[in-house]
C-alpha cells in the first residue's frame, strides 16, 4: 500500500507500507494536518493488531498498537470490492 501526494511534476511518495491487510481505516484524527491511518498487521507467529500510523511532517510513522476486538473509528477502505476511482483525502486541501 502506498500513500502519494501531488507534487510539481506528478506525485511524490509519502509512505510505502510493505505489508497491508484489509481493512485499512482512515481515522478522523490527524497529525500535522494529515489523517491518521490504522491498518491490521500480523505475521511471524505474532497475534494480529491494529497499528496507528501518524504523519510526522514528512512520512507516516508507527504511533500505537491495539487489539483487533473492534475496528478503529474512521472510514473503512481497502475492504471488499476495490475501486481505483475512489480515494480518501489524507492531507488538507490547499
C-alpha positions as CSV (number, residue, x, y, z in Angstrom):
1,X,0.0,0.0,0.0
2,X,1.4,3.4,-0.9
3,X,0.5,7.0,0.1
4,X,1.2,9.7,-2.5
5,X,0.8,13.4,-2.6
6,X,0.6,15.8,-5.5
7,X,4.0,17.3,-6.5
8,X,5.1,19.9,-9.0
9,X,5.5,17.2,-11.7
10,X,3.1,14.3,-10.8
11,X,3.2,12.7,-7.4
12,X,5.7,12.2,-4.5
13,X,5.8,9.1,-2.4
14,X,4.9,9.8,1.2
15,X,4.9,6.2,2.6
16,X,5.3,2.7,1.1
17,X,3.7,0.3,3.5
18,X,5.4,-3.0,2.7
19,X,2.6,-5.1,4.3
20,X,-1.1,-4.2,4.3
21,X,-4.0,-6.3,5.3
22,X,-7.6,-5.2,5.0
23,X,-9.4,-3.3,6.2
24,X,-7.4,-0.1,6.3
25,X,-9.1,2.6,8.3
26,X,-8.6,6.4,7.8
27,X,-9.0,8.0,11.3
28,X,-11.0,11.2,12.0
29,X,-7.9,12.2,14.0
30,X,-5.0,13.9,12.3
31,X,-1.4,14.9,12.9
32,X,0.4,17.8,11.2
33,X,-2.8,18.2,9.0
34,X,-2.8,14.7,7.7
35,X,-5.3,12.0,8.7
36,X,-4.0,9.1,10.8
37,X,-4.1,5.6,9.3
38,X,-5.0,2.3,11.1
39,X,-4.0,-0.9,9.5
40,X,-4.0,-4.5,10.6
41,X,-0.6,-6.2,10.9
42,X,0.4,-9.7,11.8
43,X,3.0,-12.3,10.9
44,X,5.8,-14.5,12.1
45,X,3.5,-16.0,14.6
46,X,2.6,-12.7,16.2
47,X,-1.0,-12.0,17.0
48,X,-2.8,-9.6,14.7
49,X,-3.0,-6.0,15.9
50,X,-4.3,-2.7,14.5
51,X,-1.4,-0.3,14.1
52,X,-1.9,3.5,14.1
53,X,0.4,5.5,11.8
54,X,0.6,9.3,12.1
55,X,2.2,11.8,9.8
56,X,5.3,13.4,11.2
57,X,5.6,16.2,8.6
58,X,7.4,14.0,6.0
59,X,6.1,10.4,6.2
60,X,3.9,8.2,8.3
61,X,5.4,6.6,11.5
62,X,4.0,4.0,13.9
63,X,2.4,5.5,16.9
64,X,0.5,2.8,18.7
65,X,-0.9,-0.7,18.6
66,X,-4.2,-2.1,19.9
67,X,-6.1,-5.4,19.7
68,X,-8.4,-6.4,16.9
69,X,-11.6,-6.8,19.0
70,X,-13.0,-3.7,17.5
71,X,-12.2,-1.9,14.2
72,X,-10.9,1.6,14.9
73,X,-13.2,4.5,14.2
74,X,-13.0,6.1,10.8
75,X,-13.5,5.5,7.1
76,X,-13.0,1.8,6.3
77,X,-11.3,1.4,3.0
78,X,-9.3,-1.2,1.1
79,X,-12.0,-3.7,2.0
80,X,-14.5,-5.6,-0.2
81,X,-14.5,-4.6,-3.9
82,X,-11.6,-2.4,-4.9
83,X,-12.4,0.6,-7.0
84,X,-9.5,2.7,-8.2
85,X,-11.7,5.7,-9.0
86,X,-12.3,6.4,-5.3
87,X,-9.8,7.6,-2.7
88,X,-9.7,9.2,0.7
89,X,-8.1,12.5,1.3
90,X,-5.4,12.3,3.9
91,X,-3.8,15.8,3.6
92,X,-5.6,19.1,3.9
93,X,-6.8,20.7,0.7
94,X,-4.9,23.8,-0.3
